[in-house]
Amino acid sequence: MQYKLWWLLPIATIALIVSYQDIRYRKIPNGVVFIVALLGVFFVLDTGRLEQLTLPVVVLALGAVLFQFNILAAGDSKLFAAFSLMVSPEMMLLVVNVIIFAGGLLAIAQCVLSRMTNNLEWTNRGVPYGVPICLGSLLGIAASL
């Protein structure tokens, strides 16, 4: 198991970059998502968990539906699909719950800050959902190792 922990260092570094980009610009660069997906494919091949290749398809399909209803941005869906390559199917429900919970806390915090400061900028730009996606995904990847 310990030899697999090295995966967490580059993935956590990328998650920090994604989180910064999403907080600062509310945009998740496609290049970063591609790197996560590439790492995910190598992870699947290295661990031999080929059943994990189906998870991104499901995540992208659900993400497309949520995008149509303006609930989730396309970059968020792509990011979660890329991270889902490295999350075992048994951990996926935990990851989704962590993402929803952390995203809800982030949204509440933004609303509170907006009211406390009388600054609508906190809520006008939306919730940087890349942060909860990174947090939940990193937890799920670590639990999947």
Secondary structure, DSSP 4 states (H G I P E B T S, - for coil): -GGGGGGHHHHHHHHHHHHHHHHHHS---HHHHHHHHHHHHHHHHHHT-GGGGSHHHHHHHHHHHHHHTTSS-HHHHHHHHHHHTTS-GGGHHHHHHHHHHHHHHHHHHHHHHHHHHT-THHHHT---THHHHHHHHHHHHHHH-
